[in-house]
Amino acid sequence: MRTPAASFVAYLWHYTVARLIYDELLRPIMRGGGGGVLIVIACICVAAGYNLIRVGRRRRKR
């Protein structure tokens, strides 16, 4: 597969997953009250921390 085609497929996949997460998880939590938003923010912080650790380990190996 050529690079533009692969990029487009990756874009569509990420867009679809992001929409599913928003429609099925985030929107109901945000409409339900403030407690759910705190849970979502905590999950985002954990995921960001995990990714930062992973990137740091990759850079040290080089």
MDAnalysis code that builds the backbone (N, CA, C; Angstrom):
import MDAnalysis as mda
import numpy as np

u = mda.Universe.empty(186, n_residues=62, atom_resindex=np.repeat(np.arange(62), 3), trajectory=True)
u.add_TopologyAttr("name", ["N", "CA", "C"] * 62)
u.add_TopologyAttr("resid", np.arange(1, 63))
u.add_TopologyAttr("resname", ["MET", "ARG", "THR", "PRO", "ALA", "ALA", "SER", "PHE", "VAL", "ALA", "TYR", "LEU", "TRP", "HIS", "TYR", "THR", "VAL", "ALA", "ARG", "LEU", "ILE", "TYR", "ASP", "GLU", "LEU", "LEU", "ARG", "PRO", "ILE", "MET", "ARG", "GLY", "GLY", "GLY", "GLY", "GLY", "VAL", "LEU", "ILE", "VAL", "ILE", "ALA", "CYS", "ILE", "CYS", "VAL", "ALA", "ALA", "GLY", "TYR", "ASN", "LEU", "ILE", "ARG", "VAL", "GLY", "ARG", "ARG", "ARG", "ARG", "LYS", "ARG"])
u.atoms.positions = np.array([
    [0.849, -1.169, 0.000],
    [0.000, 0.000, 0.000],
    [0.899, 1.239, 0.000],
    [0.541, 2.206, -0.795],
    [1.337, 3.432, -0.850],
    [1.137, 4.266, 0.403],
    [2.060, 5.163, 0.641],
    [2.042, 5.971, 1.854],
    [0.766, 6.809, 2.007],
    [0.318, 7.543, 0.969],
    [-0.927, 8.315, 1.165],
    [-2.128, 7.423, 1.486],
    [-2.202, 6.257, 0.862],
    [-3.324, 5.353, 1.132],
    [-3.251, 4.820, 2.562],
    [-2.059, 4.458, 3.002],
    [-1.901, 3.956, 4.368],
    [-2.224, 5.052, 5.376],
    [-1.808, 6.268, 5.096],
    [-2.100, 7.388, 5.994],
    [-3.603, 7.630, 6.093],
    [-4.279, 7.532, 4.963],
    [-5.724, 7.759, 4.954],
    [-6.451, 6.673, 5.744],
    [-6.042, 5.427, 5.583],
    [-6.666, 4.323, 6.320],
    [-6.433, 4.507, 7.819],
    [-5.222, 4.888, 8.206],
    [-4.928, 5.124, 9.624],
    [-5.771, 6.281, 10.154],
    [-5.929, 7.329, 9.357],
    [-6.755, 8.466, 9.763],
    [-8.200, 8.037, 9.987],
    [-8.748, 7.271, 9.052],
    [-10.134, 6.818, 9.192],
    [-10.315, 5.944, 10.424],
    [-9.368, 5.056, 10.683],
    [-9.454, 4.174, 11.843],
    [-9.430, 4.990, 13.130],
    [-8.499, 5.936, 13.236],
    [-8.411, 6.760, 14.440],
    [-9.657, 7.623, 14.623],
    [-10.170, 8.171, 13.535],
    [-11.369, 8.995, 13.613],
    [-12.557, 8.166, 14.105],
    [-12.720, 6.967, 13.570],
    [-13.828, 6.104, 13.959],
    [-13.740, 5.725, 15.436],
    [-12.557, 5.361, 15.888],
    [-12.380, 4.994, 17.296],
    [-12.644, 6.193, 18.203],
    [-12.153, 7.357, 17.813],
    [-12.375, 8.560, 18.621],
    [-13.866, 8.893, 18.710],
    [-14.586, 8.764, 17.599],
    [-16.023, 9.040, 17.626],
    [-16.768, 8.047, 18.500],
    [-16.384, 6.767, 18.432],
    [-17.022, 5.758, 19.274],
    [-16.777, 6.041, 20.749],
    [-15.551, 6.389, 21.081],
    [-15.234, 6.696, 22.478],
    [-16.049, 7.896, 22.943],
    [-16.111, 8.924, 22.120],
    [-16.856, 10.117, 22.516],
    [-18.343, 9.822, 22.632],
    [-18.914, 9.194, 21.603],
    [-20.361, 8.964, 21.590],
    [-20.820, 7.992, 22.671],
    [-20.049, 6.956, 22.911],
    [-20.491, 5.912, 23.834],
    [-20.047, 6.121, 25.276],
    [-18.928, 6.820, 25.476],
    [-18.404, 6.964, 26.834],
    [-18.456, 8.396, 27.356],
    [-17.848, 9.295, 26.634],
    [-17.681, 10.647, 27.166],
    [-18.974, 11.455, 27.212],
    [-19.735, 11.430, 26.152],
    [-20.957, 12.244, 26.126],
    [-21.926, 11.874, 27.240],
    [-22.225, 10.592, 27.470],
    [-23.136, 10.265, 28.588],
    [-22.571, 10.667, 29.948],
    [-21.264, 10.510, 30.135],
    [-20.659, 10.885, 31.415],
    [-20.754, 12.391, 31.621],
    [-20.478, 13.151, 30.574],
    [-20.487, 14.611, 30.695],
    [-21.894, 15.140, 30.931],
    [-22.884, 14.488, 30.394],
    [-24.261, 14.931, 30.622],
    [-24.777, 14.504, 31.992],
    [-24.158, 13.464, 32.556],
    [-24.639, 12.919, 33.816],
    [-24.201, 13.700, 35.043],
    [-23.153, 14.457, 34.949],
    [-22.702, 15.208, 36.112],
    [-21.197, 15.362, 36.141],
    [-20.717, 16.032, 37.171],
    [-19.301, 16.359, 37.275],
    [-18.430, 15.217, 37.745],
    [-18.982, 14.248, 38.465],
    [-18.181, 13.137, 38.969],
    [-17.571, 12.303, 37.860],
    [-18.314, 12.079, 36.809],
    [-17.826, 11.292, 35.686],
    [-16.708, 11.987, 34.940],
    [-16.772, 13.303, 34.882],
    [-15.737, 14.062, 34.192],
    [-14.401, 13.897, 34.908],
    [-14.419, 13.857, 36.218],
    [-13.177, 13.655, 36.966],
    [-12.561, 12.296, 36.665],
    [-13.389, 11.285, 36.502],
    [-12.889, 9.957, 36.155],
    [-12.243, 9.974, 34.782],
    [-12.878, 10.639, 33.842],
    [-12.325, 10.726, 32.487],
    [-10.997, 11.477, 32.500],
    [-10.918, 12.567, 33.238],
    [-9.678, 13.339, 33.316],
    [-8.572, 12.486, 33.937],
    [-8.888, 11.720, 34.949],
    [-7.891, 10.847, 35.572],
    [-7.391, 9.797, 34.585],
    [-8.290, 9.217, 33.816],
    [-7.885, 8.224, 32.810],
    [-6.988, 8.840, 31.746],
    [-7.302, 10.044, 31.326],
    [-6.480, 10.733, 30.331],
    [-5.091, 11.000, 30.892],
    [-5.016, 11.415, 32.137],
    [-3.707, 11.678, 32.759],
    [-2.877, 10.404, 32.868],
    [-3.503, 9.304, 33.223],
    [-2.781, 8.033, 33.313],
    [-2.270, 7.614, 31.935],
    [-3.105, 7.738, 30.919],
    [-2.691, 7.369, 29.562],
    [-1.550, 8.262, 29.075],
    [-1.626, 9.552, 29.354],
    [-0.555, 10.469, 28.942],
    [0.747, 10.130, 29.663],
    [0.674, 9.827, 30.937],
    [1.869, 9.450, 31.683],
    [2.490, 8.174, 31.143],
    [1.666, 7.208, 30.833],
    [2.162, 5.952, 30.260],
    [2.895, 6.210, 28.941],
    [2.298, 7.038, 28.087],
    [2.928, 7.338, 26.800],
    [4.228, 8.113, 26.975],
    [4.291, 9.018, 27.929],
    [5.533, 9.759, 28.167],
    [6.638, 8.824, 28.649],
    [6.301, 7.883, 29.503],
    [7.300, 6.913, 29.972],
    [7.793, 6.055, 28.811],
    [6.877, 5.619, 27.973],
    [7.250, 4.799, 26.814],
    [8.175, 5.536, 25.867],
    [7.859, 6.792, 25.587],
    [8.694, 7.597, 24.684],
    [10.071, 7.810, 25.309],
    [10.123, 8.060, 26.607],
    [11.393, 8.259, 27.286],
    [12.285, 7.023, 27.234],
    [11.684, 5.848, 27.374],
    [12.454, 4.610, 27.305],
    [13.008, 4.391, 25.904],
    [12.216, 4.725, 24.889],
    [12.684, 4.568, 23.512],
    [13.860, 5.475, 23.218],
    [13.814, 6.693, 23.728],
    [14.894, 7.644, 23.470],
    [16.181, 7.229, 24.177],
    [16.067, 6.635, 25.354],
    [17.257, 6.193, 26.082],
    [17.948, 5.029, 25.409],
    [17.198, 4.180, 24.697],
    [17.784, 3.025, 24.038],
    [18.660, 3.415, 22.856],
    [18.408, 4.547, 22.268],
    [19.148, 4.964, 21.075],
    [20.498, 5.407, 21.395],
])
